Each structure stands twice: as structure tokens, then as C-alpha cells.
Amino acid sequence: MSFFTDEESESLTIKRMILHVVGPKDFQAMPERSLEEEAFFIGKIEDMAATPLFMFKSVSTTRQEIEAIATGDVSFEHGAQSLAASFNRKHVGGSADGVLCMFELEVADPEVKIYSLIKYDYKLALEQNESSPGQAFRRIVTALVDDKKAIQKTALVRVISGVADHSISATDRTKQGADLADYFADFLSVTRAVSNTELSEIARKLIKGALQACKSDLPDQDVARAVKRAQASLGARRKIDEEAIVEAVMAAAGHPEDEKVTNRLERETRKRVKASKIHEVSFKPDRRIFRQPYMRKIMTVEGVTILFPDKIENPNVLVVDFEGDRKQIIIDTDKVMEDSVVTPKTGQPT
């Protein structure tokens, strides 16, 4: 996934785990649990392993406590209990209760430890405590749902030789795009490291690359027109993620019916999404980026070169097709800014 390297994914195991109910005022610290259902939790951790778009602020109590656990200055149990209590204190009234799971993960590199926090939807029950005075009830968790939508919040922190990376992976189901609820960002003490504008520019470049690589699959092999269609598709979205990018490329290619063509387009696009490190990331489009035209270059056999912004709206350069390969290029301008003689390069005809 985007957070884990290939080597880490292949060797990822859970070493320790602990679960706390968060949300109620009467927070109860729970003991470390024996390792169970490792495959279930590894699957959820990898499913939500988003690209690190956040970074710790210069002062972060959460980062310091995770480092203390990693170095053994505090035990995993006590450190996790402290983090859960801190999360519960910052938990706002309008937020849903849940289970805060914390895991210490091991990989092949002995110098690396990874810590996972997952706030999870759950089913709650009350159990009568036979040993307590008055046989009081206590809250117990009866089920964690096997559904990606049940995951409310996540965070992944990589610690190398006792020092936590500044970059942190975090997701929040309650927010649109790559944003976090205020209380969750405050608990982690993180800030956005990559803006929506930067993410939009990354998406814009990768769709151009994917369409250029699949030029032969495009209507009339017209990359410029396909890029404009893809940009318009993404610019109209409320949020952009990998599926939206793939759909934009398919729309730009005219939704081809040939299965080989669609597979080739999808494979090329997903490869570039992963290489661009925005896999499992969703964000709000910066519509200024998607309205910004690429520069288009036309060269003729007569030695004429034209470079111009390939605008979707109000284009001022028109290319008219005639029979065969003949074309007419019409430029509509309010003013000519330069009309000069350029010295030809060595070897060019004069």
C-alpha cells in the first residue's frame, strides 16, 4: 500500500494489541490483550494505509509517547492506556463512540516499529459483574464489523531506531477528502503536509502521462483533446480518488468497448497513481488547476512552429481540417506582442 514499502507489507506482523472504548465520560483503562484475529486486523490496517499527507508539529505529545513505547521507556500497555485516555478527553460530544485499537507492528527490519491506531465502529452490550457491589453493569464490546466503512479514523506512525518519522498516515471518515476532524488532528498534533492544490497537480500530470502512453487507444489518437476531457471530468468532482481518476481516463478515451483497451488504460492509470503515491488518498479538487490548459505545440512541414495554451473555454487558436493531411490554423488575437526575426540554428535551412 502507499504507506508500507513492499518489503514491509510482505513481513508485516502484529506484536502487541490493546482495545479501549472511547467516547463515554467514564473512561476505563484496559489491559493489553493477547494476540488474536491477526489476519483480520492486518487486513484493516493495510486497507487504510494511506499516503502520509500529514506531518507532526514541532511539539506533539502523541509522538513523544509513541517514541517512549518504542524505546521501552514505558511499557506498551501503559503507553497505550495513556494515549487512549488522551484521545477520550479530546473526543467531542458530537462524535460517535467507538473502540480505539492500538497495535505495535513488526517488519523484517529490526530497527523499524510501526504503530497503528484505529477508531472503529462497534456493537455495545452491558454485562452484569457478579463480583462487584450491587452486581453493577459494565460496558463490553461484542463485535467489530468486517466493513471498511466501519473504520472511523486511522493513523500509522513509523519509528526507526526509537525516532518517529515526521510524516504520518491518517484518515478520517467524517471529513471530506484528505482532512481530519479538529479533535483528531489536535490529539495527533499534526498538520497537512500536502495541499489539495499539490494533489490536484499530481493527478493532472498523471492523467496526461497515462493518456500519452495509451495514445493509440484514444479517439483520433488526439491526446490533447483527451487530456482536456479528463481534466474537465476531475474538475467537476466533489472529491478525487483513484477510482475517479480511472473513470476520468476512461471518459477521455470515449469509454471504449474493447476489453483489451479498457484493461490497458486502467492498468496504465493505476500504475501511475501508485507511482505518484496518491493510492488510497481522496481530496477536494482545486478547480483552478483543472481549468489550467497545457501548452500545445504544432509543427508543420514548412518549418512553422506554433506554441499556445490549449484552452477548453474561449480558445483563440482554431485548427481546421481539410482533405488529406492539410490543415488551416487560425489565430484570433487582440494584439501581436512580438514580430521579430530569429537567427536560425546551425544546420537549419535559411
VOGU-3710 file (C-alpha; in Angstrom, 3 decimals, decimal comma):
1> msfftdeese> 0,000/0,000/0,000  1,015/3,638/-0,075  2,360/3,849/3,498  4,124/0,486/3,630  7,050/-0,432/1,434  6,787/-3,728/-0,453  9,262/-5,301/1,985  7,223/-4,111/4,982  3,962/-5,453/3,542  5,496/-8,877/2,988
11> sltikrmilh> 6,816/-9,135/6,561  4,125/-7,213/8,494  3,022/-8,853/11,753  1,275/-7,676/14,914  3,372/-7,938/18,067  1,056/-6,293/20,619  -2,530/-5,033/20,715  -4,934/-3,262/23,068  -8,546/-2,035/22,743  -10,353/0,783/24,566
21> vvgpkdfqam> -13,928/2,086/24,404  -13,701/5,838/23,693  -16,443/8,441/23,907  -18,041/7,874/27,327  -17,066/10,125/30,238  -16,234/7,163/32,469  -13,122/6,065/30,555  -11,760/2,698/31,658  -8,148/1,718/31,054  -7,985/-1,819/29,705
31> persleeeaf> -5,145/-4,358/29,902  -3,092/-5,423/26,898  -4,807/-8,238/25,038  -3,381/-11,500/23,829  -2,814/-11,507/20,089  -5,934/-12,726/18,269  -7,503/-12,413/14,799  -4,217/-11,133/13,395  -5,222/-11,611/9,745  -8,433/-9,602/10,301
41> figkiedmaa> -6,624/-6,625/11,806  -3,672/-6,737/9,382  -6,198/-6,585/6,552  -7,866/-3,491/8,029  -4,529/-1,788/8,699  -3,352/-2,339/5,121  -6,728/-1,324/3,668  -6,421/2,098/5,328  -2,672/2,603/4,819  -2,957/5,961/3,079
51> tplfmfksvs> -0,080/8,022/1,740  1,442/10,171/4,533  -0,157/13,570/3,845  0,342/14,881/7,378  3,341/15,729/9,499  3,835/16,075/13,235  4,066/19,587/14,615  7,288/20,547/16,412  5,638/19,652/19,734  3,471/16,522/19,762
61> ttrqeieaia> 2,704/14,648/22,961  1,360/11,734/20,932  4,614/11,456/19,006  6,633/11,599/22,246  4,507/8,884/23,880  4,823/6,599/20,840  8,604/7,064/20,870  8,663/6,228/24,593  6,799/2,978/23,895  9,153/2,117/21,025
71> tgdvsfehga> 12,289/2,645/23,116  10,875/0,786/26,142  10,878/3,851/28,413  7,250/2,962/29,116  5,512/-0,347/28,545  3,216/-0,809/25,565  0,261/-1,297/27,924  0,794/1,866/29,983  1,702/3,981/26,970  -1,350/2,831/25,010
81> qslaasfnrk> -3,613/3,419/28,008  -2,277/6,976/28,291  -2,847/7,633/24,590  -6,389/6,231/24,758  -7,186/8,397/27,796  -5,858/11,470/25,959  -7,935/10,593/22,873  -11,024/10,175/25,059  -10,511/13,589/26,710  -10,322/15,309/23,315
91> hvggsadgvl> -13,282/13,331/21,932  -16,048/15,884/21,300  -19,674/15,360/22,204  -20,922/15,215/18,622  -18,566/12,370/17,695  -19,735/8,773/17,777  -18,412/6,435/20,445  -16,151/3,682/19,231  -13,296/1,351/20,012  -9,760/2,720/19,801
101> cmfelevadp> -7,479/-0,128/18,769  -3,724/0,261/19,059  -1,216/-2,149/17,565  2,555/-2,448/17,628  3,672/-3,897/14,292  6,927/-5,598/13,379  8,596/-5,824/9,975  11,737/-7,534/8,686  13,955/-4,571/9,660  14,567/-4,896/13,435
111> evkiysliky> 15,194/-1,135/13,711  11,667/-0,348/12,493  8,483/-0,420/14,565  5,142/0,756/13,248  2,240/1,841/15,438  -1,347/1,701/14,227  -4,344/3,481/15,746  -7,843/2,634/14,517  -11,077/4,102/15,860  -13,685/1,528/14,965
121> dyklaleqne> -17,482/1,281/14,981  -18,661/-1,410/17,370  -21,621/-3,111/18,968  -22,004/-2,489/22,667  -23,544/-4,640/25,385  -23,868/-4,383/29,153  -22,660/-7,313/31,218  -23,564/-7,869/34,841  -20,468/-8,032/37,014  -21,216/-10,707/39,616
131> sspgqafrri> -18,235/-9,775/41,779  -18,982/-6,048/42,111  -21,125/-4,487/44,868  -24,745/-4,415/43,790  -23,851/-6,511/40,756  -23,214/-3,362/38,653  -23,216/-3,470/34,887  -20,065/-2,885/32,846  -19,704/-1,964/29,178  -18,287/-4,616/26,868
141> vtalvddkka> -17,574/-4,705/23,167  -19,358/-7,556/21,453  -18,444/-7,028/17,791  -16,198/-5,142/15,381  -17,812/-5,088/11,956  -15,897/-6,503/8,985  -16,568/-3,471/6,803  -14,206/-0,726/5,654  -16,960/1,808/6,297  -16,924/0,844/9,979
151> iqktalvrvi> -13,468/2,384/10,367  -13,896/5,944/11,643  -10,298/7,149/11,995  -6,806/5,740/11,468  -3,196/6,726/11,999  0,092/4,999/11,180  3,435/6,084/12,634  6,790/4,589/11,647  9,512/4,624/14,312  13,103/3,994/13,222
161> sgvadhsisa> 15,722/3,377/15,933  13,424/4,999/18,502  12,693/8,144/16,462  9,256/8,659/14,878  9,067/9,862/11,292  7,695/13,384/10,914  5,379/12,122/8,164  2,252/10,332/9,347  -0,551/8,488/7,568  -4,016/9,440/8,841
171> tdrtkqgadl> -7,604/9,120/7,568  -10,960/10,320/8,853  -14,308/9,019/7,629  -16,141/12,063/8,997  -14,329/14,558/6,757  -14,414/15,184/3,018  -11,141/14,466/1,259  -7,780/14,400/2,979  -8,790/16,271/6,140  -9,148/15,331/9,798
181> adyfadflsv> -11,645/16,305/12,455  -10,212/19,082/14,617  -10,083/16,987/17,762  -8,301/14,116/15,972  -5,715/16,461/14,408  -5,278/18,059/17,842  -4,794/14,668/19,508  -2,112/13,713/16,961  -0,666/17,270/16,822  -0,340/17,118/13,052
191> travsntels> -0,767/19,471/10,127  -1,294/18,902/6,418  1,987/18,379/4,557  0,494/18,199/1,057  -2,207/20,627/-0,096  -5,229/19,925/-2,305  -3,577/22,126/-4,924  -0,462/19,931/-4,937  -2,543/16,752/-5,087  -4,588/18,173/-7,964
201> eiarklikga> -1,409/18,975/-9,880  -0,127/15,425/-9,301  -3,415/14,000/-10,615  -3,332/16,334/-13,604  0,168/15,228/-14,581  -0,504/11,527/-14,171  -3,633/11,543/-16,353  -1,646/13,278/-19,086  1,084/10,636/-18,778  -1,418/7,761/-18,847
211> lqacksdlpd> -3,221/9,122/-21,901  0,033/9,834/-23,708  1,184/6,260/-23,025  -2,093/4,948/-24,484  -2,280/7,378/-27,410  -3,155/4,632/-29,906  -6,294/3,809/-27,873  -7,694/7,362/-27,991  -10,243/8,708/-30,498  -8,235/10,021/-33,485
221> qdvaravkra> -5,146/9,486/-31,269  -5,781/13,034/-30,035  -4,018/13,268/-26,659  -4,675/16,992/-26,227  -8,441/16,575/-26,571  -8,465/13,534/-24,268  -6,492/15,404/-21,588  -8,994/18,272/-21,693  -11,873/15,828/-21,251  -10,188/14,103/-18,311
231> qaslgarrki> -9,410/17,417/-16,631  -12,996/18,586/-17,054  -14,223/15,310/-15,526  -11,985/15,624/-12,450  -12,651/19,338/-12,044  -16,391/18,646/-11,752  -15,937/16,136/-8,910  -16,645/16,822/-5,243  -13,658/14,645/-4,376  -10,954/12,850/-6,294
241> deeaiveavm> -9,618/9,389/-5,549  -8,115/6,554/-7,569  -11,464/5,404/-8,938  -12,344/8,941/-10,047  -9,029/9,216/-11,901  -9,582/5,883/-13,669  -13,129/6,934/-14,634  -11,833/10,264/-15,995  -9,310/8,467/-18,200  -11,995/6,079/-19,478
251> aaaghpedek> -14,290/9,011/-20,278  -11,445/10,785/-22,063  -10,917/7,665/-24,185  -14,604/7,596/-25,114  -15,485/4,631/-22,874  -14,023/2,004/-25,245  -15,919/-1,295/-25,519  -12,846/-3,382/-26,353  -11,918/-5,178/-23,121  -8,213/-5,256/-24,039
261> vtnrleretr> -8,233/-1,483/-24,494  -10,040/-0,807/-21,205  -7,693/-3,140/-19,347  -4,679/-1,406/-20,854  -5,985/2,059/-19,937  -6,893/1,001/-16,408  -3,575/-0,784/-15,822  -1,564/2,214/-17,047  -3,585/4,655/-14,952  -3,455/2,645/-11,719
271> krvkaskihe> 0,280/2,092/-12,176  0,807/5,853/-12,385  -1,493/6,540/-9,424  0,554/4,184/-7,266  3,859/5,596/-8,536  2,596/9,098/-7,710  1,918/7,942/-4,112  -1,726/9,021/-4,049  -3,098/5,496/-3,757  -5,869/5,307/-1,123
281> vsfkpdrrif> -5,985/9,127/-0,963  -9,069/11,245/-1,576  -9,034/15,036/-1,821  -11,039/18,028/-2,979  -10,120/19,154/-6,481  -8,504/22,543/-6,963  -10,605/23,616/-9,938  -8,096/26,300/-10,915  -5,590/23,519/-11,619  -8,014/21,526/-13,761
291> rqpymrkimt> -9,048/24,619/-15,728  -5,421/25,441/-16,450  -4,604/24,438/-20,060  -1,494/22,619/-21,158  0,704/24,239/-23,787  0,064/22,721/-27,202  2,769/22,597/-29,873  2,130/22,290/-33,614  4,964/21,923/-36,155  4,366/21,935/-39,910
301> vegvtilfpd> 6,428/20,521/-42,800  7,020/24,105/-43,915  9,008/24,810/-40,754  6,270/26,717/-38,889  6,060/26,118/-35,122  3,137/27,325/-33,009  3,066/27,032/-29,199  -0,153/28,070/-27,488  -2,368/27,417/-24,402  -4,823/24,677/-25,363
311> kienpnvlvv> -7,834/26,243/-23,637  -11,178/24,487/-23,219  -13,200/27,701/-22,969  -12,818/30,593/-25,391  -9,950/29,110/-27,421  -8,239/31,672/-29,657  -6,447/29,148/-31,874  -8,568/27,124/-34,291  -7,276/24,158/-36,298  -9,454/23,416/-39,330
321> dfegdrkqii> -9,097/20,019/-41,030  -9,214/19,681/-44,841  -8,886/16,650/-47,085  -5,816/14,520/-46,558  -3,308/15,952/-44,084  -3,959/19,594/-44,960  -4,926/21,894/-42,113  -5,583/25,565/-41,613  -4,573/27,251/-38,376  -6,433/30,439/-37,447
331> idtdkvmeds> -5,189/32,632/-34,597  -7,508/35,283/-33,165  -5,603/37,850/-31,089  -6,255/41,279/-29,582  -2,656/42,333/-30,113  0,626/40,978/-31,505  3,219/41,362/-28,728  6,282/40,468/-30,807  7,054/40,248/-34,520  10,794/39,791/-34,932
341> vvtpktgqpt> 13,396/37,847/-36,880  15,039/34,842/-35,148  18,517/33,742/-36,155  18,314/30,148/-37,428  20,186/27,445/-35,570  23,271/25,926/-37,149  22,352/23,294/-39,717  18,856/24,682/-40,339  17,905/25,785/-43,869  17,877/29,542/-44,420
//
